[in-house]
Amino acid sequence: MILGPVSYLDCFVFCVFLAPQLLIHVGLLETVAVVLQCLPFLLFELPFQFVRERYLHKRENQSQFLQKASAFEDVVIRCVRYAFAHIPPKVGRVFFSKPVALPFLKFRMLRHGYLRSPIHWNEFVDKRFKGIWIIKDPMKKPDVCIFYAHGGGFSMGSAYFYLEFLLTWLSLLGDNGYHNPAIFALEYTLVPDAGFPTQLEEAIAGYEHVLLMTRDPNKIVVSGDSAGATIVLSLLLHLANIDRHLEKMDGVGAWRLAKPGLAVLISPWVTLVSKRHRDTTSDYLDAGHLHLYARQYAGEKVATDDPLLSPGNCRHVLWWKKAVPSKGMYLVSGAEEVFAPEVRDLVEFFKRNNLKVNSREEKGGIHAWPVASLFLGSSPEARQKGLKALVQTIRENV
Protein backbone atom coordinates (compact mmCIF):
# COMPACT_ATOMS: atom_id res chain seq x y z
CA MET A 1 0.00 0.00 0.00
CA ILE A 2 1.65 3.21 -1.20
CA LEU A 3 -0.54 6.30 -0.90
CA GLY A 4 -0.10 9.59 -2.73
CA PRO A 5 1.61 12.67 -1.27
CA VAL A 6 0.03 14.70 1.51
CA SER A 7 -2.18 17.47 0.09
CA TYR A 8 -3.54 20.75 1.42
CA LEU A 9 -6.85 18.90 1.95
CA ASP A 10 -5.02 16.34 4.09
CA CYS A 11 -3.53 19.17 6.16
CA PHE A 12 -6.98 20.64 6.75
CA VAL A 13 -8.42 17.26 7.78
CA PHE A 14 -5.44 16.67 10.08
CA CYS A 15 -6.27 19.93 11.86
CA VAL A 16 -9.91 18.82 12.18
CA PHE A 17 -8.78 15.64 13.96
CA LEU A 18 -6.21 17.57 16.00
CA ALA A 19 -8.44 20.32 17.40
CA PRO A 20 -10.64 18.22 19.74
CA GLN A 21 -7.64 16.26 21.00
CA LEU A 22 -5.88 19.49 21.95
CA LEU A 23 -8.96 20.57 23.90
CA ILE A 24 -9.09 17.19 25.67
CA HIS A 25 -5.41 16.79 26.49
CA VAL A 26 -4.17 20.38 26.72
CA GLY A 27 -7.25 22.37 27.62
CA LEU A 28 -9.12 25.28 26.06
CA LEU A 29 -7.11 28.14 27.55
CA GLU A 30 -3.68 26.73 26.73
CA THR A 31 -4.78 25.68 23.24
CA VAL A 32 -6.06 29.21 22.55
CA ALA A 33 -2.83 30.66 23.98
CA VAL A 34 -0.72 28.51 21.65
CA VAL A 35 -2.86 29.46 18.62
CA LEU A 36 -2.54 33.16 19.46
CA GLN A 37 1.19 32.73 19.92
CA CYS A 38 1.48 31.18 16.44
CA LEU A 39 -0.61 33.79 14.61
CA PRO A 40 2.16 36.41 14.12
CA PHE A 41 4.38 33.70 12.63
CA LEU A 42 1.66 32.34 10.33
CA LEU A 43 0.35 35.74 9.19
CA PHE A 44 3.55 37.76 8.91
CA GLU A 45 6.86 35.99 9.55
CA LEU A 46 6.17 32.86 7.47
CA PRO A 47 4.99 34.66 4.28
CA PHE A 48 7.79 37.22 4.52
CA GLN A 49 10.56 34.64 5.00
CA PHE A 50 9.08 32.33 2.36
CA VAL A 51 8.96 35.00 -0.37
CA ARG A 52 12.30 36.57 0.54
CA GLU A 53 14.35 33.37 0.80
CA ARG A 54 12.63 31.42 -1.96
CA TYR A 55 12.12 34.05 -4.65
CA LEU A 56 14.31 37.07 -3.85
CA HIS A 57 17.57 35.37 -2.87
CA LYS A 58 19.89 34.31 -5.65
CA ARG A 59 19.96 30.56 -6.22
CA GLU A 60 23.63 30.31 -5.25
CA ASN A 61 22.76 31.86 -1.88
CA GLN A 62 20.04 29.31 -1.15
CA SER A 63 20.63 26.06 0.72
CA GLN A 64 20.62 22.87 -1.31
CA PHE A 65 17.45 21.82 0.47
CA LEU A 66 15.65 24.99 -0.56
CA GLN A 67 16.87 24.65 -4.14
CA LYS A 68 15.21 21.24 -4.55
CA ALA A 69 12.21 21.56 -2.19
CA SER A 70 8.76 22.26 -3.59
CA ALA A 71 6.81 25.23 -2.25
CA PHE A 72 4.64 22.85 -0.22
CA GLU A 73 7.67 21.13 1.33
CA ASP A 74 9.22 24.50 2.10
CA VAL A 75 6.12 25.83 3.87
CA VAL A 76 5.58 22.67 5.91
CA ILE A 77 9.21 22.46 7.05
CA ARG A 78 9.16 26.13 8.08
CA CYS A 79 6.05 25.47 10.16
CA VAL A 80 7.57 22.37 11.76
CA ARG A 81 10.75 24.32 12.55
CA TYR A 82 8.74 27.02 14.29
CA ALA A 83 6.67 24.45 16.19
CA PHE A 84 9.73 22.52 17.36
CA ALA A 85 11.30 25.67 18.78
CA HIS A 86 8.21 27.37 20.25
CA ILE A 87 5.41 24.90 21.04
CA PRO A 88 5.61 23.03 24.37
CA PRO A 89 6.25 19.26 24.08
CA LYS A 90 2.99 18.40 25.86
CA VAL A 91 1.19 20.18 23.02
CA GLY A 92 3.45 18.75 20.34
CA ARG A 93 2.97 15.18 21.49
CA VAL A 94 -0.78 15.45 20.76
CA PHE A 95 0.05 16.05 17.06
CA PHE A 96 1.66 12.59 16.83
CA SER A 97 -0.69 10.70 19.13
CA LYS A 98 -2.86 7.72 18.21
CA PRO A 99 -6.21 9.61 18.43
CA VAL A 100 -4.96 12.02 15.76
CA ALA A 101 -2.63 9.89 13.62
CA LEU A 102 -4.85 6.83 13.21
CA PRO A 103 -8.03 8.64 12.00
CA PHE A 104 -5.83 10.72 9.71
CA LEU A 105 -4.33 7.58 8.16
CA LYS A 106 -7.80 6.09 7.70
CA PHE A 107 -8.92 9.29 5.93
CA ARG A 108 -5.92 9.16 3.60
CA MET A 109 -6.60 5.51 2.85
CA LEU A 110 -10.26 6.29 2.11
CA ARG A 111 -9.20 9.15 -0.16
CA HIS A 112 -7.13 6.63 -2.12
CA GLY A 113 -9.92 4.05 -2.34
CA TYR A 114 -9.10 1.81 0.64
CA LEU A 115 -11.96 1.08 3.02
CA ARG A 116 -9.54 -0.88 5.20
CA SER A 117 -5.83 -1.57 5.24
CA PRO A 118 -4.80 -4.11 2.58
CA ILE A 119 -1.92 -5.10 4.86
CA HIS A 120 -2.54 -6.83 8.18
CA TRP A 121 -1.54 -4.94 11.31
CA ASN A 122 -2.51 -5.31 14.93
CA GLU A 123 -1.70 -3.80 18.29
CA PHE A 124 0.33 -5.92 20.69
CA VAL A 125 0.33 -5.29 24.43
CA ASP A 126 2.54 -7.05 26.96
CA LYS A 127 3.08 -6.12 30.61
CA ARG A 128 6.68 -5.13 29.74
CA PHE A 129 6.15 -3.34 26.40
CA LYS A 130 3.68 -2.61 23.63
CA GLY A 131 3.76 -1.94 19.92
CA ILE A 132 2.27 -2.65 16.51
CA TRP A 133 2.80 -5.77 14.42
CA ILE A 134 2.61 -5.34 10.65
CA ILE A 135 2.91 -8.51 8.58
CA LYS A 136 1.82 -9.73 5.17
CA ASP A 137 0.55 -13.10 6.42
CA PRO A 138 0.18 -13.44 10.22
CA MET A 139 -0.25 -17.21 9.90
CA LYS A 140 3.30 -17.69 8.60
CA LYS A 141 6.76 -16.93 9.93
CA PRO A 142 8.35 -13.78 8.49
CA ASP A 143 11.33 -14.15 6.17
CA VAL A 144 12.54 -10.70 7.29
CA CYS A 145 11.48 -8.65 10.31
CA ILE A 146 12.21 -5.01 11.11
CA PHE A 147 12.25 -3.96 14.75
CA TYR A 148 11.50 -0.23 14.61
CA ALA A 149 11.69 2.54 17.23
CA HIS A 150 10.17 5.89 16.24
CA GLY A 151 11.69 9.33 16.72
CA GLY A 152 10.36 12.40 18.49
CA GLY A 153 13.00 13.60 20.94
CA PHE A 154 11.93 10.96 23.50
CA SER A 155 8.99 13.25 24.36
CA MET A 156 6.81 13.09 21.23
CA GLY A 157 5.89 10.67 18.46
CA SER A 158 4.12 7.33 18.28
CA ALA A 159 4.16 4.17 16.21
CA TYR A 160 0.74 5.22 14.88
CA PHE A 161 2.12 8.42 13.38
CA TYR A 162 4.70 6.29 11.52
CA LEU A 163 2.18 3.65 10.45
CA GLU A 164 1.84 4.88 6.85
CA PHE A 165 5.63 5.04 6.52
CA LEU A 166 5.94 1.48 7.86
CA LEU A 167 3.14 0.11 5.67
CA THR A 168 4.88 1.60 2.64
CA TRP A 169 8.16 0.07 3.75
CA LEU A 170 6.53 -3.35 4.08
CA SER A 171 5.01 -2.99 0.60
CA LEU A 172 8.41 -2.21 -0.90
CA LEU A 173 9.98 -5.20 0.87
CA GLY A 174 7.31 -7.40 -0.70
CA ASP A 175 8.00 -5.86 -4.10
CA ASN A 176 11.68 -6.73 -3.70
CA GLY A 177 11.37 -10.47 -3.25
CA TYR A 178 10.40 -11.08 0.38
CA HIS A 179 7.45 -13.46 0.67
CA ASN A 180 6.32 -12.56 4.18
CA PRO A 181 7.98 -9.38 5.49
CA ALA A 182 7.08 -8.11 8.95
CA ILE A 183 7.65 -5.01 11.07
CA PHE A 184 7.30 -4.61 14.81
CA ALA A 185 7.02 -0.93 15.79
CA LEU A 186 7.81 -0.33 19.45
CA GLU A 187 5.48 2.06 21.28
CA TYR A 188 7.82 3.11 24.08
CA THR A 189 6.96 5.34 27.04
CA LEU A 190 7.54 9.04 26.41
CA VAL A 191 9.24 11.64 28.59
CA PRO A 192 8.14 12.99 31.08
CA ASP A 193 5.93 9.96 31.83
CA ALA A 194 9.17 8.03 32.30
CA GLY A 195 12.85 8.51 31.53
CA PHE A 196 15.89 6.30 31.18
CA PRO A 197 16.15 3.32 31.59
CA THR A 198 12.44 2.66 30.90
CA GLN A 199 12.71 3.11 27.12
CA LEU A 200 15.72 0.80 26.85
CA GLU A 201 14.06 -1.81 29.06
CA GLU A 202 11.00 -1.75 26.79
CA ALA A 203 13.25 -2.08 23.73
CA ILE A 204 14.99 -5.10 25.25
CA ALA A 205 11.66 -6.79 26.03
CA GLY A 206 10.28 -5.93 22.58
CA TYR A 207 13.38 -7.24 20.84
CA GLU A 208 13.18 -10.48 22.84
CA HIS A 209 9.58 -10.85 21.63
CA VAL A 210 10.64 -10.32 18.00
CA LEU A 211 13.38 -12.93 18.43
CA LEU A 212 10.82 -15.39 19.75
CA MET A 213 8.45 -14.75 16.84
CA THR A 214 11.13 -14.78 14.13
CA ARG A 215 13.24 -17.65 15.53
CA ASP A 216 16.27 -16.44 13.57
CA PRO A 217 18.27 -13.34 14.62
CA ASN A 218 19.86 -13.13 11.16
CA LYS A 219 16.44 -12.26 9.72
CA ILE A 220 15.99 -9.31 12.10
CA VAL A 221 16.81 -5.74 11.12
CA VAL A 222 16.85 -3.27 14.02
CA SER A 223 15.95 0.22 12.90
CA GLY A 224 14.74 3.60 14.04
CA ASP A 225 14.98 7.29 13.37
CA SER A 226 16.32 10.10 15.54
CA ALA A 227 15.70 9.31 19.23
CA GLY A 228 14.42 5.88 18.22
CA ALA A 229 17.73 5.18 16.49
CA THR A 230 19.47 6.21 19.72
CA ILE A 231 17.44 3.62 21.63
CA VAL A 232 18.40 1.00 19.04
CA LEU A 233 22.11 1.84 19.36
CA SER A 234 21.76 1.67 23.15
CA LEU A 235 20.09 -1.72 22.74
CA LEU A 236 23.01 -3.01 20.67
CA LEU A 237 25.57 -1.74 23.18
CA HIS A 238 23.61 -3.29 26.02
CA LEU A 239 23.35 -6.69 24.31
CA ALA A 240 27.11 -6.64 23.73
CA ASN A 241 28.06 -5.87 27.32
CA ILE A 242 25.20 -6.68 29.66
CA ASP A 243 27.18 -6.87 32.90
CA ARG A 244 28.45 -3.30 32.49
CA HIS A 245 24.93 -1.88 32.56
CA LEU A 246 23.05 -3.83 35.19
CA GLU A 247 23.49 -1.15 37.84
CA LYS A 248 21.92 1.41 35.49
CA MET A 249 19.10 -0.89 34.46
CA ASP A 250 17.71 -1.72 37.92
CA GLY A 251 18.49 -5.37 37.23
CA VAL A 252 16.25 -5.46 34.14
CA GLY A 253 17.59 -6.96 30.92
CA ALA A 254 20.06 -9.34 32.52
CA TRP A 255 19.21 -12.12 30.05
CA ARG A 256 21.48 -12.62 27.06
CA LEU A 257 19.95 -12.29 23.61
CA ALA A 258 21.43 -12.93 20.17
CA LYS A 259 22.28 -9.77 18.26
CA PRO A 260 20.36 -9.00 15.06
CA GLY A 261 21.53 -9.50 11.51
CA LEU A 262 21.55 -5.85 10.44
CA ALA A 263 20.99 -2.32 11.75
CA VAL A 264 19.47 0.39 9.54
CA LEU A 265 19.40 3.80 11.23
CA ILE A 266 17.85 7.05 10.02
CA SER A 267 19.38 10.30 11.32
CA PRO A 268 20.49 8.75 14.62
CA TRP A 269 20.85 11.11 17.58
CA VAL A 270 24.20 9.53 18.41
CA THR A 271 25.33 12.08 21.03
CA LEU A 272 22.56 13.55 23.16
CA VAL A 273 24.34 16.80 24.03
CA SER A 274 27.11 18.08 21.77
CA LYS A 275 28.71 21.41 20.92
CA ARG A 276 28.66 20.27 17.29
CA HIS A 277 24.86 20.39 17.23
CA ARG A 278 24.26 23.62 15.32
CA ASP A 279 20.99 24.93 13.93
CA THR A 280 20.86 25.16 10.14
CA THR A 281 18.70 27.24 7.83
CA SER A 282 17.22 24.06 6.34
CA ASP A 283 16.60 21.65 9.20
CA TYR A 284 13.55 21.80 11.43
CA LEU A 285 15.35 20.73 14.61
CA ASP A 286 16.46 23.19 17.28
CA ALA A 287 19.68 22.29 19.13
CA GLY A 288 18.73 24.06 22.35
CA HIS A 289 15.44 22.21 22.72
CA LEU A 290 17.08 18.92 21.77
CA HIS A 291 19.52 19.30 24.66
CA LEU A 292 16.62 20.05 27.00
CA TYR A 293 14.83 16.87 25.89
CA ALA A 294 18.07 14.92 26.31
CA ARG A 295 18.47 16.01 29.93
CA GLN A 296 14.85 15.14 30.65
CA TYR A 297 15.40 11.68 29.16
CA ALA A 298 18.58 11.06 31.18
CA GLY A 299 17.02 12.28 34.41
CA GLU A 300 19.10 12.20 37.55
CA LYS A 301 20.31 8.60 37.34
CA VAL A 302 22.75 8.78 34.45
CA ALA A 303 24.74 11.59 32.80
CA THR A 304 23.82 12.57 29.24
CA ASP A 305 27.36 11.78 28.06
CA ASP A 306 27.22 8.17 29.27
CA PRO A 307 27.90 5.89 26.26
CA LEU A 308 24.76 3.87 26.95
CA LEU A 309 22.64 7.00 26.42
CA SER A 310 24.98 8.74 23.94
CA PRO A 311 26.42 5.91 21.82
CA GLY A 312 28.51 8.42 19.88
CA ASN A 313 30.63 8.80 23.02
CA CYS A 314 31.52 5.11 23.04
CA ARG A 315 35.03 4.79 21.59
CA HIS A 316 35.70 1.29 22.91
CA VAL A 317 36.46 -0.63 19.71
CA LEU A 318 36.04 -4.12 21.20
CA TRP A 319 32.68 -3.12 22.66
CA TRP A 320 31.48 -1.93 19.25
CA LYS A 321 32.81 -5.08 17.55
CA LYS A 322 30.59 -7.11 19.86
CA ALA A 323 27.65 -4.74 19.31
CA VAL A 324 27.66 -4.30 15.52
CA PRO A 325 25.28 -6.81 13.87
CA SER A 326 26.75 -9.64 11.83
CA LYS A 327 25.86 -7.91 8.55
CA GLY A 328 26.87 -4.49 9.82
CA MET A 329 25.16 -1.11 10.04
CA TYR A 330 23.71 1.29 7.50
CA LEU A 331 23.37 4.92 8.62
CA VAL A 332 21.33 7.44 6.63
CA SER A 333 21.45 11.17 7.37
CA GLY A 334 20.96 14.56 5.76
CA ALA A 335 23.87 16.84 4.99
CA GLU A 336 21.95 19.87 6.29
CA GLU A 337 20.56 18.43 9.51
CA VAL A 338 21.60 19.36 13.05
CA PHE A 339 22.98 15.87 13.73
CA ALA A 340 25.11 15.66 10.57
CA PRO A 341 28.54 16.37 12.18
CA GLU A 342 28.04 13.78 14.93
CA VAL A 343 26.73 11.09 12.55
CA ARG A 344 29.64 11.76 10.21
CA ASP A 345 32.11 11.45 13.08
CA LEU A 346 30.70 8.12 14.27
CA VAL A 347 30.76 6.67 10.74
CA GLU A 348 34.41 7.74 10.36
CA PHE A 349 35.23 6.10 13.71
CA PHE A 350 33.62 2.84 12.55
CA LYS A 351 35.52 2.89 9.26
CA ARG A 352 38.87 3.68 10.88
CA ASN A 353 38.47 0.65 13.10
CA ASN A 354 37.29 -1.73 10.36
CA LEU A 355 33.78 -2.09 11.72
CA LYS A 356 31.08 -3.10 9.24
CA VAL A 357 29.34 0.14 8.31
CA ASN A 358 27.90 1.78 5.22
CA SER A 359 26.39 5.23 5.16
CA ARG A 360 24.55 7.69 2.99
CA GLU A 361 24.56 11.43 3.56
CA GLU A 362 21.94 13.01 1.32
CA LYS A 363 22.96 16.33 -0.22
CA GLY A 364 20.41 18.92 0.77
CA GLY A 365 18.85 16.39 3.11
CA ILE A 366 17.26 17.37 6.40
CA HIS A 367 16.58 15.37 9.54
CA ALA A 368 14.96 11.96 8.93
CA TRP A 369 14.60 12.81 5.24
CA PRO A 370 13.43 9.31 4.16
CA VAL A 371 10.43 9.75 6.49
CA ALA A 372 9.77 13.42 5.69
CA SER A 373 10.09 12.95 1.93
CA LEU A 374 7.51 10.14 1.88
CA PHE A 375 4.87 12.53 3.19
CA LEU A 376 6.01 15.76 1.52
CA GLY A 377 7.70 14.74 -1.75
CA SER A 378 6.01 15.85 -4.94
CA SER A 379 6.85 12.84 -7.15
CA PRO A 380 6.79 9.06 -6.54
CA GLU A 381 10.54 8.94 -7.14
CA ALA A 382 11.30 11.65 -4.60
CA ARG A 383 8.90 10.21 -2.03
CA GLN A 384 10.26 6.65 -2.19
CA LYS A 385 13.94 7.44 -2.75
CA GLY A 386 14.99 7.07 0.89
CA LEU A 387 12.90 3.97 1.59
CA LYS A 388 14.11 2.24 -1.57
CA ALA A 389 17.71 2.79 -0.46
CA LEU A 390 16.90 1.13 2.88
CA VAL A 391 15.14 -1.77 1.14
CA GLN A 392 18.08 -2.30 -1.21
CA THR A 393 20.50 -2.50 1.72
CA ILE A 394 18.26 -5.00 3.49
CA ARG A 395 17.83 -7.08 0.35
CA GLU A 396 21.62 -7.26 -0.11
CA ASN A 397 22.24 -8.45 3.44
CA VAL A 398 19.23 -10.38 4.75
Order of alpha helices (4+ residues) and beta strands (2+ residues): alpha-alpha-alpha-alpha-alpha-alpha-alpha-beta-beta-beta-alpha-beta-alpha-beta-alpha-alpha-beta-alpha-alpha-beta-alpha-beta-alpha-alpha
